[in-house]
Amino acid sequence: MLLLEAGPRDTDFWIHVPLGYGKLFARTDVNWAYESEPEPALNDRRIFTPRGKVLGGSSSINGLVYIRGQREDFDGWAVPGWGFDDLLPYFRKSEDQSRGADPWHGVGGPLAVSDLPRHELCDAFIASAMALGIPRNDDFNGATQEGTGYYQATASRGRRCSTAVGYLRPAEKRPNLRIEVDALATRIHFRDRRAVGIEFRKKGEVHTVRAGEIILCGGAFNSPQLLQLSGVGPRALLERHGIPVVHDSPGVGADLQDHFYVRTFWRCRKPITLNDDMMSLRRMALVGLRYFLFRQGPLTVSAGHAAAFVRTRPDLKRPDAQLYFINFSSAKRGGVLHRHSGFTCAVSQLQVESRGSVHLRSADPAAAPAIRYNYLATENDRRVMIEGLKLVRRIVNTAPLRDYVRAEYLPGPGVQGDSEWLDYCRGMGETVFHPTSTCRIGAVVDEKLKVKGLRGLRVIDASVMPAVPSGNINAAVIAIAEKGADLVKEDA
């Protein structure tokens, strides 16, 4: 068995420090660091799009938040064998839950899942949300997602648990596995509509290996890109780039979905945020020392700390927005923190309607694909973001959290009406890094994740999801991979 990874091994120090994800945002050695095409609904801005280019993929550079989604997401896919009850055993199988096993959770799996440290500001956010009628929820991955509480993270003893750490490390000991890093897959070879080999570049040289079966795990951007480079995709697109058509499959690269994300920023009255910890060399040294000695402190926190899953309208049957609460603030994600005590509260829509695309920009395998998110394309998508941001302001201005607020930094009191909130979304909104659905089940692959119309080729990653789940997608991607592994073994 041969595993190809376009990037390096996951040896960088900051990969394994939970809060180190901020150091990896623009690192092109471990990150594809893509940019979208200009987004019409976002003032024609290009949206910066990190993706893992390292062993473990995006699980090595993501924000570690562990969220599965809602039962209705998977049942709504309406694909036999892929409903929530079908996937729950795989969620449990993958998990090593620090709280122990129960009907919703498992122990002994490769993926460590643990609680985050408590924080005074997070407690205040949760209490304020509860004061507005949002129920307390200590397990967003249990019987219901709705409510407010603390996230869990894919970490153990203050260290990130990526798929490279949890799954690949033990597998590397097997004599039948060979791993090639810094190896860019450039083309799949076919014979009589069967995938028979893979071509890759390493150190300037082109290599070709034969294969009994090829499994693409490049994610929502790179899997459709490699299929298109190999002659599998929309005929007109392939012909435009001079690529011989092996299989005309219009769904390859279509139907991209992602969660849209908008942050608000608040000045804090008390010097208890991470911003304060980073304002002097002495305090930074203490944070670092606490981590090195005890694996504790701010460096163990994920990209979300506390949260609320809420309904933006009372008539809805399930939450349609996710609120992130983070006890620091910065103008740019992964950038320098604001030079004042501050915190962030952000909104992300859960059940997205807008769909975009991922298509070749050129026939050069090293060129980035053309990513079009098409955010805010429907009235409902716009409405959810507006109402979610209004709710954020209400929570922050409700006791006890309001007692910590010195001022609303952004958007500021000048933003009040729906049109002003929408303008704020257009100017500030960005991805929250949950792209899916560009090789979705039914359109591109079948229920066994085999590429339709071809043999010897599967896709097992986020791109096969018929629609993006309600929340962070790493847990769902791993469950899909667990089930996909069983499907491969069944056929073998």
One Martini backbone bead per residue (centre of mass of N, CA, C, O) as a GRO file, in nm:
protein
  492
    1MET     BB    1   0.097   0.036   0.023
    2LEU     BB    2   0.034   0.376  -0.091
    3LEU     BB    3   0.122   0.701   0.039
    4LEU     BB    4   0.029   1.030  -0.061
    5GLU     BB    5   0.204   1.345   0.010
    6ALA     BB    6   0.252   1.680  -0.071
    7GLY     BB    7   0.377   1.712   0.196
    8PRO     BB    8   0.503   1.685   0.494
    9ARG     BB    9   0.577   1.607   0.783
   10ASP     BB   10   0.450   1.637   1.130
   11THR     BB   11   0.710   1.812   1.289
   12ASP     BB   12   0.598   2.065   1.370
   13PHE     BB   13   0.547   2.216   1.663
   14TRP     BB   14   0.267   2.378   1.606
   15ILE     BB   15   0.087   2.133   1.537
   16HIS     BB   16   0.083   2.018   1.857
   17VAL     BB   17  -0.030   2.290   1.936
   18PRO     BB   18  -0.336   2.392   1.964
   19LEU     BB   19  -0.286   2.716   1.926
   20GLY     BB   20  -0.089   2.680   1.667
   21TYR     BB   21  -0.281   2.734   1.426
   22GLY     BB   22  -0.207   3.041   1.399
   23LYS     BB   23   0.091   2.967   1.275
   24LEU     BB   24  -0.048   2.809   0.996
   25PHE     BB   25  -0.218   2.985   0.797
   26ALA     BB   26   0.050   3.095   0.597
   27ARG     BB   27   0.198   2.816   0.562
   28THR     BB   28   0.321   2.678   0.265
   29ASP     BB   29   0.445   2.402   0.373
   30VAL     BB   30   0.145   2.309   0.534
   31ASN     BB   31  -0.019   2.499   0.322
   32TRP     BB   32  -0.206   2.592   0.051
   33ALA     BB   33  -0.317   2.881   0.060
   34TYR     BB   34  -0.577   2.973  -0.059
   35GLU     BB   35  -0.788   3.143  -0.305
   36SER     BB   36  -1.051   3.280  -0.407
   37GLU     BB   37  -1.262   3.400  -0.589
   38PRO     BB   38  -1.441   3.652  -0.644
   39GLU     BB   39  -1.703   3.763  -0.430
   40PRO     BB   40  -1.996   3.908  -0.503
   41ALA     BB   41  -2.123   3.922  -0.191
   42LEU     BB   42  -1.806   4.033  -0.092
   43ASN     BB   43  -1.693   4.272  -0.261
   44ASP     BB   44  -1.488   4.096  -0.433
   45ARG     BB   45  -1.352   3.910  -0.245
   46ARG     BB   46  -1.087   3.720  -0.142
   47ILE     BB   47  -1.073   3.403   0.017
   48PHE     BB   48  -0.902   3.274   0.254
   49THR     BB   49  -0.772   2.915   0.220
   50PRO     BB   50  -0.704   2.681   0.422
   51ARG     BB   51  -0.495   2.375   0.380
   52GLY     BB   52  -0.369   2.077   0.425
   53LYS     BB   53   0.006   2.009   0.372
   54VAL     BB   54   0.012   1.723   0.546
   55LEU     BB   55   0.023   1.505   0.764
   56GLY     BB   56  -0.334   1.492   0.825
   57GLY     BB   57  -0.394   1.744   0.703
   58SER     BB   58  -0.635   1.948   0.839
   59SER     BB   59  -0.596   1.802   1.124
   60SER     BB   60  -0.303   1.961   1.158
   61ILE     BB   61  -0.444   2.284   1.127
   62ASN     BB   62  -0.679   2.305   1.289
   63GLY     BB   63  -0.910   2.396   1.568
   64LEU     BB   64  -1.019   2.107   1.718
   65VAL     BB   65  -1.314   2.095   1.688
   66TYR     BB   66  -1.580   1.885   1.829
   67ILE     BB   67  -1.820   1.811   1.573
   68ARG     BB   68  -2.085   1.631   1.414
   69GLY     BB   69  -2.384   1.716   1.426
   70GLN     BB   70  -2.698   1.635   1.299
   71ARG     BB   71  -2.923   1.401   1.242
   72GLU     BB   72  -3.065   1.553   1.002
   73ASP     BB   73  -2.829   1.562   0.811
   74PHE     BB   74  -2.791   1.253   0.748
   75ASP     BB   75  -3.087   1.187   0.687
   76GLY     BB   76  -3.102   1.414   0.457
   77TRP     BB   77  -2.930   1.262   0.243
   78ALA     BB   78  -3.081   1.000   0.149
   79VAL     BB   79  -2.870   0.749   0.204
   80PRO     BB   80  -2.809   0.440   0.206
   81GLY     BB   81  -2.604   0.391   0.498
   82TRP     BB   82  -2.594   0.737   0.584
   83GLY     BB   83  -2.716   0.769   0.843
   84PHE     BB   84  -2.697   0.827   1.170
   85ASP     BB   85  -2.717   0.525   1.265
   86ASP     BB   86  -2.481   0.439   1.073
   87LEU     BB   87  -2.254   0.650   1.197
   88LEU     BB   88  -2.238   0.624   1.507
   89PRO     BB   89  -2.040   0.377   1.528
   90TYR     BB   90  -1.803   0.551   1.401
   91PHE     BB   91  -1.784   0.767   1.605
   92ARG     BB   92  -1.728   0.574   1.842
   93LYS     BB   93  -1.482   0.419   1.722
   94SER     BB   94  -1.291   0.681   1.690
   95GLU     BB   95  -1.317   0.729   2.000
   96ASP     BB   96  -1.146   0.897   2.291
   97GLN     BB   97  -1.322   0.959   2.563
   98SER     BB   98  -1.261   1.127   2.858
   99ARG     BB   99  -1.559   1.061   2.991
  100GLY     BB  100  -1.642   0.813   2.844
  101ALA     BB  101  -1.878   0.577   2.796
  102ASP     BB  102  -2.172   0.575   2.582
  103PRO     BB  103  -2.424   0.584   2.353
  104TRP     BB  104  -2.244   0.834   2.206
  105HIS     BB  105  -1.965   0.711   2.314
  106GLY     BB  106  -1.611   0.636   2.297
  107VAL     BB  107  -1.338   0.410   2.364
  108GLY     BB  108  -1.011   0.343   2.221
  109GLY     BB  109  -0.972   0.522   1.999
  110PRO     BB  110  -0.772   0.728   1.794
  111LEU     BB  111  -0.954   0.981   1.891
  112ALA     BB  112  -0.900   1.240   2.083
  113VAL     BB  113  -1.134   1.357   2.344
  114SER     BB  114  -1.162   1.676   2.515
  115ASP     BB  115  -1.155   1.906   2.750
  116LEU     BB  116  -1.168   2.232   2.826
  117PRO     BB  117  -1.075   2.493   2.980
  118ARG     BB  118  -1.178   2.704   3.201
  119HIS     BB  119  -1.347   3.037   3.188
  120GLU     BB  120  -1.470   3.329   3.290
  121LEU     BB  121  -1.586   3.431   3.016
  122CYS     BB  122  -1.730   3.171   2.932
  123ASP     BB  123  -1.920   3.158   3.171
  124ALA     BB  124  -2.059   3.426   3.103
  125PHE     BB  125  -2.167   3.351   2.827
  126ILE     BB  126  -2.342   3.114   2.918
  127ALA     BB  127  -2.516   3.271   3.122
  128SER     BB  128  -2.633   3.474   2.916
  129ALA     BB  129  -2.765   3.272   2.729
  130MET     BB  130  -2.950   3.151   2.951
  131ALA     BB  131  -3.098   3.423   3.014
  132LEU     BB  132  -3.229   3.393   2.704
  133GLY     BB  133  -3.312   3.061   2.690
  134ILE     BB  134  -3.060   2.900   2.655
  135PRO     BB  135  -2.963   2.597   2.696
  136ARG     BB  136  -2.787   2.380   2.860
  137ASN     BB  137  -2.482   2.215   2.716
  138ASP     BB  138  -2.242   1.942   2.773
  139ASP     BB  139  -2.331   1.791   2.477
  140PHE     BB  140  -2.319   1.838   2.134
  141ASN     BB  141  -2.283   1.495   2.088
  142GLY     BB  142  -2.560   1.404   2.174
  143ALA     BB  143  -2.894   1.415   2.181
  144THR     BB  144  -2.827   1.730   2.152
  145GLN     BB  145  -2.714   2.047   2.020
  146GLU     BB  146  -2.869   2.236   2.173
  147GLY     BB  147  -2.702   2.517   2.310
  148THR     BB  148  -2.481   2.585   2.595
  149GLY     BB  149  -2.111   2.570   2.607
  150TYR     BB  150  -1.849   2.357   2.579
  151TYR     BB  151  -1.610   2.250   2.407
  152GLN     BB  152  -1.445   2.005   2.231
  153ALA     BB  153  -1.127   1.835   2.166
  154THR     BB  154  -0.857   1.715   1.957
  155ALA     BB  155  -0.713   1.614   2.251
  156SER     BB  156  -0.410   1.533   2.459
  157ARG     BB  157  -0.234   1.656   2.700
  158GLY     BB  158  -0.193   1.927   2.519
  159ARG     BB  159  -0.238   1.766   2.239
  160ARG     BB  160  -0.274   1.702   1.928
  161CYS     BB  161  -0.524   1.497   1.742
  162SER     BB  162  -0.460   1.368   1.463
  163THR     BB  163  -0.461   1.141   1.209
  164ALA     BB  164  -0.159   1.097   1.225
  165VAL     BB  165  -0.153   1.027   1.527
  166GLY     BB  166  -0.402   0.821   1.557
  167TYR     BB  167  -0.352   0.643   1.277
  168LEU     BB  168  -0.058   0.647   1.138
  169ARG     BB  169   0.145   0.567   1.349
  170PRO     BB  170   0.057   0.266   1.383
  171ALA     BB  171   0.060   0.197   1.067
  172GLU     BB  172   0.373   0.240   1.008
  173LYS     BB  173   0.454  -0.056   1.121
  174ARG     BB  174   0.373  -0.169   0.863
  175PRO     BB  175   0.505  -0.348   0.590
  176ASN     BB  176   0.257  -0.256   0.372
  177LEU     BB  177   0.362   0.048   0.420
  178ARG     BB  178   0.403   0.343   0.214
  179ILE     BB  179   0.556   0.669   0.246
  180GLU     BB  180   0.507   0.976   0.056
  181VAL     BB  181   0.654   1.277   0.065
  182ASP     BB  182   0.651   1.539  -0.137
  183ALA     BB  183   0.395   1.417  -0.322
  184LEU     BB  184   0.244   1.504  -0.622
  185ALA     BB  185  -0.048   1.443  -0.749
  186THR     BB  186  -0.127   1.449  -1.117
  187ARG     BB  187  -0.236   1.148  -1.214
  188ILE     BB  188  -0.464   0.926  -1.354
  189HIS     BB  189  -0.466   0.603  -1.476
  190PHE     BB  190  -0.622   0.447  -1.764
  191ARG     BB  191  -0.805   0.131  -1.849
  192ASP     BB  192  -1.098   0.075  -1.954
  193ARG     BB  193  -1.214   0.256  -1.704
  194ARG     BB  194  -0.960   0.190  -1.528
  195ALA     BB  195  -0.773   0.227  -1.254
  196VAL     BB  196  -0.397   0.169  -1.268
  197GLY     BB  197  -0.266   0.459  -1.183
  198ILE     BB  198  -0.008   0.685  -1.050
  199GLU     BB  199   0.100   1.021  -1.066
  200PHE     BB  200   0.413   1.175  -0.947
  201ARG     BB  201   0.586   1.440  -0.774
  202LYS     BB  202   0.950   1.438  -0.689
  203LYS     BB  203   1.207   1.634  -0.699
  204GLY     BB  204   1.127   1.682  -1.021
  205GLU     BB  205   1.008   1.397  -1.049
  206VAL     BB  206   0.850   1.140  -1.236
  207HIS     BB  207   0.602   0.909  -1.118
  208THR     BB  208   0.487   0.560  -1.160
  209VAL     BB  209   0.212   0.365  -1.030
  210ARG     BB  210   0.060   0.083  -0.966
  211ALA     BB  211  -0.298  -0.017  -0.920
  212GLY     BB  212  -0.582  -0.168  -0.789
  213GLU     BB  213  -0.651   0.086  -0.600
  214ILE     BB  214  -0.792   0.417  -0.573
  215ILE     BB  215  -0.770   0.675  -0.313
  216LEU     BB  216  -0.927   0.972  -0.248
  217CYS     BB  217  -0.806   1.241   0.010
  218GLY     BB  218  -0.812   1.573  -0.076
  219GLY     BB  219  -1.083   1.689  -0.068
  220ALA     BB  220  -1.290   1.950  -0.186
  221PHE     BB  221  -1.044   2.041  -0.384
  222ASN     BB  222  -0.831   1.804  -0.471
  223SER     BB  223  -1.011   1.579  -0.580
  224PRO     BB  224  -1.144   1.726  -0.821
  225GLN     BB  225  -0.880   1.818  -0.947
  226LEU     BB  226  -0.760   1.532  -1.010
  227LEU     BB  227  -0.989   1.435  -1.182
  228GLN     BB  228  -0.971   1.654  -1.397
  229LEU     BB  229  -0.671   1.602  -1.475
  230SER     BB  230  -0.771   1.286  -1.555
  231GLY     BB  231  -1.067   1.318  -1.717
  232VAL     BB  232  -1.276   1.386  -1.470
  233GLY     BB  233  -1.562   1.562  -1.582
  234PRO     BB  234  -1.648   1.830  -1.736
  235ARG     BB  235  -1.617   1.849  -2.062
  236ALA     BB  236  -1.579   2.153  -2.120
  237LEU     BB  237  -1.349   2.195  -1.917
  238LEU     BB  238  -1.145   1.990  -2.028
  239GLU     BB  239  -1.131   2.101  -2.320
  240ARG     BB  240  -1.032   2.389  -2.243
  241HIS     BB  241  -0.752   2.235  -2.119
  242GLY     BB  242  -0.670   1.978  -2.298
  243ILE     BB  243  -0.828   1.726  -2.173
  244PRO     BB  244  -0.886   1.412  -2.189
  245VAL     BB  245  -1.177   1.227  -2.195
  246VAL     BB  246  -1.287   0.969  -1.983
  247HIS     BB  247  -1.525   1.116  -1.796
  248ASP     BB  248  -1.841   1.249  -1.795
  249SER     BB  249  -1.870   1.457  -1.487
  250PRO     BB  250  -2.048   1.723  -1.375
  251GLY     BB  251  -2.011   1.691  -1.048
  252VAL     BB  252  -1.721   1.766  -1.064
  253GLY     BB  253  -1.698   2.053  -0.855
  254ALA     BB  254  -1.971   2.069  -0.756
  255ASP     BB  255  -2.158   2.185  -0.478
  256LEU     BB  256  -2.025   2.372  -0.296
  257GLN     BB  257  -1.979   2.381   0.063
  258ASP     BB  258  -2.006   2.631   0.333
  259HIS     BB  259  -1.929   2.810   0.618
  260PHE     BB  260  -2.022   3.104   0.724
  261TYR     BB  261  -1.825   3.389   0.877
  262VAL     BB  262  -1.873   3.616   1.164
  263ARG     BB  263  -1.719   3.874   1.346
  264THR     BB  264  -1.694   3.998   1.681
  265PHE     BB  265  -1.577   4.279   1.889
  266TRP     BB  266  -1.440   4.315   2.233
  267ARG     BB  267  -1.392   4.502   2.506
  268CYS     BB  268  -1.223   4.447   2.809
  269ARG     BB  269  -1.209   4.520   3.153
  270LYS     BB  270  -1.036   4.266   3.201
  271PRO     BB  271  -0.708   4.110   3.235
  272ILE     BB  272  -0.812   3.786   3.089
  273THR     BB  273  -0.687   3.767   2.815
  274LEU     BB  274  -0.475   3.677   2.568
  275ASN     BB  275  -0.389   3.961   2.503
  276ASP     BB  276  -0.261   4.007   2.784
  277ASP     BB  277  -0.050   3.769   2.764
  278MET     BB  278   0.086   3.925   2.491
  279MET     BB  279   0.196   4.225   2.614
  280SER     BB  280   0.445   4.060   2.736
  281LEU     BB  281   0.727   3.884   2.783
  282ARG     BB  282   0.661   3.771   3.060
  283ARG     BB  283   0.377   3.650   2.997
  284MET     BB  284   0.466   3.476   2.761
  285ALA     BB  285   0.664   3.304   2.924
  286LEU     BB  286   0.454   3.187   3.121
  287VAL     BB  287   0.284   3.043   2.910
  288GLY     BB  288   0.512   2.864   2.799
  289LEU     BB  289   0.595   2.731   3.069
  290ARG     BB  290   0.323   2.602   3.138
  291TYR     BB  291   0.323   2.419   2.892
  292PHE     BB  292   0.596   2.267   2.918
  293LEU     BB  293   0.541   2.159   3.218
  294PHE     BB  294   0.191   2.099   3.205
  295ARG     BB  295  -0.003   2.132   2.962
  296GLN     BB  296  -0.112   2.435   3.008
  297GLY     BB  297  -0.332   2.677   2.914
  298PRO     BB  298  -0.377   2.876   2.636
  299LEU     BB  299  -0.230   2.658   2.436
  300THR     BB  300  -0.492   2.443   2.475
  301VAL     BB  301  -0.672   2.596   2.284
  302SER     BB  302  -0.911   2.635   2.062
  303ALA     BB  303  -1.104   2.797   1.810
  304GLY     BB  304  -1.300   2.718   2.040
  305HIS     BB  305  -1.461   2.738   2.360
  306ALA     BB  306  -1.737   2.851   2.342
  307ALA     BB  307  -2.104   2.792   2.291
  308ALA     BB  308  -2.387   2.817   2.047
  309PHE     BB  309  -2.690   2.649   1.957
  310VAL     BB  310  -2.928   2.808   1.741
  311ARG     BB  311  -3.237   2.972   1.691
  312THR     BB  312  -3.338   3.243   1.486
  313ARG     BB  313  -3.623   3.100   1.507
  314PRO     BB  314  -3.890   2.969   1.689
  315ASP     BB  315  -4.010   2.775   1.446
  316LEU     BB  316  -3.780   2.601   1.458
  317LYS     BB  317  -3.655   2.258   1.500
  318ARG     BB  318  -3.350   2.367   1.472
  319PRO     BB  319  -3.047   2.460   1.459
  320ASP     BB  320  -2.895   2.743   1.241
  321ALA     BB  321  -2.667   2.836   1.456
  322GLN     BB  322  -2.322   2.924   1.535
  323LEU     BB  323  -2.149   3.010   1.833
  324TYR     BB  324  -1.846   3.179   1.899
  325PHE     BB  325  -1.619   3.171   2.181
  326ILE     BB  326  -1.330   3.395   2.236
  327ASN     BB  327  -1.046   3.494   2.453
  328PHE     BB  328  -0.988   3.672   2.184
  329SER     BB  329  -0.834   3.922   1.951
  330SER     BB  330  -0.827   3.976   1.586
  331ALA     BB  331  -0.815   4.101   1.271
  332LYS     BB  332  -0.649   3.835   1.198
  333ARG     BB  333  -0.632   3.523   1.135
  334GLY     BB  334  -0.320   3.451   1.271
  335GLY     BB  335  -0.264   3.718   1.391
  336VAL     BB  336  -0.236   3.989   1.557
  337LEU     BB  337  -0.324   4.104   1.841
  338HIS     BB  338  -0.485   4.311   2.006
  339ARG     BB  339  -0.393   4.612   2.201
  340HIS     BB  340  -0.628   4.479   2.379
  341SER     BB  341  -0.868   4.378   2.571
  342GLY     BB  342  -1.021   4.080   2.421
  343PHE     BB  343  -1.308   3.949   2.235
  344THR     BB  344  -1.493   3.685   2.060
  345CYS     BB  345  -1.795   3.680   1.849
  346ALA     BB  346  -1.946   3.432   1.640
  347VAL     BB  347  -2.096   3.343   1.316
  348SER     BB  348  -2.261   3.039   1.189
  349GLN     BB  349  -2.402   2.871   0.953
  350LEU     BB  350  -2.549   2.553   0.906
  351GLN     BB  351  -2.787   2.543   0.676
  352VAL     BB  352  -2.687   2.556   0.371
  353GLU     BB  353  -2.770   2.673   0.035
  354SER     BB  354  -2.528   2.755  -0.089
  355ARG     BB  355  -2.346   2.706  -0.408
  356GLY     BB  356  -2.052   2.603  -0.569
  357SER     BB  357  -1.702   2.569  -0.688
  358VAL     BB  358  -1.444   2.340  -0.844
  359HIS     BB  359  -1.194   2.442  -1.080
  360LEU     BB  360  -0.992   2.462  -1.315
  361ARG     BB  361  -0.735   2.689  -1.421
  362SER     BB  362  -0.541   2.453  -1.514
  363ALA     BB  363  -0.323   2.182  -1.629
  364ASP     BB  364  -0.162   2.245  -1.378
  365PRO     BB  365  -0.109   2.071  -1.084
  366ALA     BB  366   0.022   2.328  -0.920
  367ALA     BB  367  -0.231   2.473  -0.955
  368ALA     BB  368  -0.478   2.637  -0.840
  369PRO     BB  369  -0.792   2.630  -0.789
  370ALA     BB  370  -1.118   2.736  -0.861
  371ILE     BB  371  -1.287   2.910  -0.603
  372ARG     BB  372  -1.652   2.905  -0.543
  373TYR     BB  373  -1.878   2.977  -0.296
  374ASN     BB  374  -2.140   3.161  -0.301
  375TYR     BB  375  -2.226   3.346  -0.090
  376LEU     BB  376  -2.536   3.466  -0.008
  377ALA     BB  377  -2.753   3.352  -0.237
  378THR     BB  378  -2.977   3.357  -0.014
  379GLU     BB  379  -3.213   3.474   0.195
  380ASN     BB  380  -3.164   3.275   0.429
  381ASP     BB  381  -2.859   3.315   0.459
  382ARG     BB  382  -2.883   3.614   0.532
  383ARG     BB  383  -3.081   3.596   0.772
  384VAL     BB  384  -2.917   3.421   0.968
  385MET     BB  385  -2.679   3.617   1.003
  386ILE     BB  386  -2.832   3.859   1.111
  387GLU     BB  387  -2.970   3.718   1.357
  388GLY     BB  388  -2.709   3.611   1.486
  389LEU     BB  389  -2.579   3.892   1.540
  390LYS     BB  390  -2.801   4.001   1.720
  391LEU     BB  391  -2.768   3.781   1.938
  392VAL     BB  392  -2.485   3.846   2.019
  393ARG     BB  393  -2.544   4.126   2.130
  394ARG     BB  394  -2.743   4.033   2.346
  395ILE     BB  395  -2.555   3.852   2.507
  396VAL     BB  396  -2.326   4.061   2.569
  397ASN     BB  397  -2.570   4.260   2.696
  398THR     BB  398  -2.583   4.037   2.919
  399ALA     BB  399  -2.600   3.916   3.212
  400PRO     BB  400  -2.265   3.895   3.299
  401LEU     BB  401  -2.102   3.988   3.040
  402ARG     BB  402  -2.147   4.302   3.038
  403ASP     BB  403  -1.943   4.352   3.286
  404TYR     BB  404  -1.685   4.302   3.074
  405VAL     BB  405  -1.765   4.552   2.901
  406ARG     BB  406  -1.640   4.838   2.747
  407ALA     BB  407  -1.675   4.772   2.424
  408GLU     BB  408  -1.768   4.791   2.094
  409TYR     BB  409  -1.553   4.747   1.834
  410LEU     BB  410  -1.701   4.522   1.642
  411PRO     BB  411  -1.902   4.718   1.459
  412GLY     BB  412  -2.073   4.890   1.633
  413PRO     BB  413  -2.340   5.115   1.698
  414GLY     BB  414  -2.391   5.188   1.386
  415VAL     BB  415  -2.503   4.899   1.379
  416GLN     BB  416  -2.862   4.801   1.327
  417GLY     BB  417  -2.971   4.729   1.068
  418ASP     BB  418  -3.004   4.492   0.830
  419SER     BB  419  -2.833   4.635   0.610
  420GLU     BB  420  -2.586   4.678   0.797
  421TRP     BB  421  -2.534   4.383   0.864
  422LEU     BB  422  -2.494   4.292   0.572
  423ASP     BB  423  -2.253   4.476   0.514
  424TYR     BB  424  -2.075   4.346   0.728
  425CYS     BB  425  -2.070   4.067   0.602
  426ARG     BB  426  -1.944   4.154   0.329
  427GLY     BB  427  -1.674   4.278   0.472
  428MET     BB  428  -1.608   4.022   0.701
  429GLY     BB  429  -1.659   3.767   0.575
  430GLU     BB  430  -1.587   3.404   0.591
  431THR     BB  431  -1.434   3.126   0.639
  432VAL     BB  432  -1.457   2.805   0.849
  433PHE     BB  433  -1.340   2.540   0.703
  434HIS     BB  434  -1.612   2.356   0.551
  435PRO     BB  435  -1.565   2.188   0.289
  436THR     BB  436  -1.800   2.039   0.048
  437SER     BB  437  -1.959   1.831  -0.218
  438THR     BB  438  -1.767   1.787  -0.500
  439CYS     BB  439  -1.822   1.440  -0.470
  440ARG     BB  440  -2.103   1.342  -0.439
  441ILE     BB  441  -2.336   1.144  -0.349
  442GLY     BB  442  -2.484   1.044  -0.670
  443ALA     BB  443  -2.304   1.222  -0.871
  444VAL     BB  444  -2.002   1.070  -0.840
  445VAL     BB  445  -2.071   0.869  -0.614
  446ASP     BB  446  -2.149   0.599  -0.448
  447GLU     BB  447  -2.234   0.423  -0.160
  448LYS     BB  448  -1.915   0.307  -0.186
  449LEU     BB  449  -1.735   0.551  -0.314
  450LYS     BB  450  -1.753   0.506  -0.613
  451VAL     BB  451  -1.684   0.596  -0.918
  452LYS     BB  452  -1.890   0.668  -1.155
  453GLY     BB  453  -1.811   0.480  -1.453
  454LEU     BB  454  -1.582   0.340  -1.283
  455ARG     BB  455  -1.278   0.168  -1.189
  456GLY     BB  456  -1.067   0.161  -0.911
  457LEU     BB  457  -1.232   0.422  -0.771
  458ARG     BB  458  -1.215   0.645  -0.492
  459VAL     BB  459  -1.386   0.856  -0.244
  460ILE     BB  460  -1.254   0.970   0.092
  461ASP     BB  461  -1.427   1.254   0.197
  462ALA     BB  462  -1.585   1.561   0.213
  463SER     BB  463  -1.684   1.555  -0.094
  464VAL     BB  464  -1.924   1.326  -0.049
  465MET     BB  465  -2.109   1.512   0.074
  466PRO     BB  466  -2.423   1.624   0.005
  467ALA     BB  467  -2.395   1.796   0.279
  468VAL     BB  468  -2.334   2.009   0.516
  469PRO     BB  469  -2.294   2.000   0.828
  470SER     BB  470  -2.373   2.104   1.168
  471GLY     BB  471  -2.056   2.204   1.165
  472ASN     BB  472  -1.780   2.076   1.231
  473ILE     BB  473  -1.615   1.823   1.006
  474ASN     BB  474  -1.398   1.626   1.119
  475ALA     BB  475  -1.571   1.401   1.248
  476ALA     BB  476  -1.723   1.322   0.984
  477VAL     BB  477  -1.478   1.247   0.814
  478ILE     BB  478  -1.386   1.013   0.999
  479ALA     BB  479  -1.644   0.845   0.978
  480ILE     BB  480  -1.626   0.807   0.672
  481ALA     BB  481  -1.351   0.662   0.679
  482GLU     BB  482  -1.440   0.423   0.850
  483LYS     BB  483  -1.657   0.326   0.653
  484GLY     BB  484  -1.477   0.313   0.400
  485ALA     BB  485  -1.290   0.091   0.508
  486ASP     BB  486  -1.512  -0.124   0.519
  487LEU     BB  487  -1.581  -0.120   0.216
  488VAL     BB  488  -1.305  -0.212   0.120
  489LYS     BB  489  -1.295  -0.481   0.282
  490GLU     BB  490  -1.542  -0.611   0.160
  491ASP     BB  491  -1.427  -0.626  -0.134
  492ALA     BB  492  -1.154  -0.779  -0.048
   0.00000   0.00000   0.00000
